[in-house]
Amino acid sequence: MHLEIITPDKKVFQGEVSEASFPGASGAFQVLNNHAPLVSALAKGVVAFTTKEGRQILQVDGGVVEVKENNIILLAEKIIQE
């Protein structure tokens, strides 16, 4: 899957991931390959994803995530911790 994490200031991450977890406004959820399309508001919390280099964790201060055809775009209000 292809993941892009974007803030109003910059593109924080772009690359291939095997899975990603998000702090949804209605509860945390995980996205795996071939996930059904979705759009979700994000709460303040941890975004975690796995690349070939290993697990990466970011702290976001809300935002929106869209999943469609193995592409994930996260528009984060702010990254608290990189």
C-alpha positions in Angstrom: 0.0 0.0 0.0 1.1 3.6 -0.6 0.9 6.0 2.3 1.2 9.8 2.2 1.2 11.9 5.4 0.8 15.6 4.8 0.6 18.6 7.1 -0.2 22.2 6.1 3.6 22.8 6.2 5.2 19.8 4.5 4.9 16.2 3.3 6.0 14.2 6.3 6.1 10.7 4.8 5.6 9.1 1.4 6.2 5.4 0.8 5.1 1.8 0.8 3.7 0.3 4.0 2.3 -3.2 4.9 -0.1 -1.8 7.5 -1.1 1.4 9.2 -3.0 2.2 12.4 -4.9 5.5 13.0 -6.6 7.2 16.0 -10.1 7.5 14.5 -12.5 10.0 16.0 -14.8 7.0 16.9 -12.0 4.7 17.9 -8.6 3.4 16.7 -8.5 1.3 13.5 -6.0 -0.5 11.3 -5.7 -0.6 7.5 -4.3 -3.6 5.7 -3.9 -4.3 2.0 -7.1 -4.3 -0.1 -9.0 -2.4 2.7 -12.5 -1.2 1.8 -12.6 2.5 0.8 -13.2 4.9 3.8 -12.8 8.5 4.9 -12.4 9.1 8.7 -11.8 12.1 10.9 -8.8 11.5 13.2 -8.5 12.4 16.9 -5.3 13.4 18.6 -3.2 10.3 19.0 -0.7 7.8 17.5 -0.3 6.9 13.9 1.8 3.8 13.4 2.8 2.1 10.2 5.2 -0.6 9.1 7.7 -0.1 6.2 10.5 -2.4 5.0 12.8 -0.5 7.5 10.4 -1.4 10.4 7.7 0.2 12.5 7.4 4.0 12.6 5.2 6.0 15.0 4.0 9.6 14.8 1.8 11.7 17.1 -0.9 13.7 15.3 -3.1 16.4 16.5 -6.2 15.4 14.5 -6.8 15.4 10.8 -8.5 13.3 8.1 -7.5 10.0 6.5 -8.8 8.6 3.2 -8.3 5.0 2.1 -9.0 4.1 -1.6 -7.5 1.3 -3.8 -4.5 0.6 -1.6 -3.7 4.4 -1.4 -3.8 6.1 2.0 -3.7 9.8 2.3 -3.5 11.3 5.8 -4.0 15.1 6.1 -2.8 15.9 9.6 -3.5 19.2 11.3 -0.1 18.9 13.0 2.6 16.4 13.8 3.4 16.6 17.5 6.3 14.2 17.5 8.4 12.9 14.6 
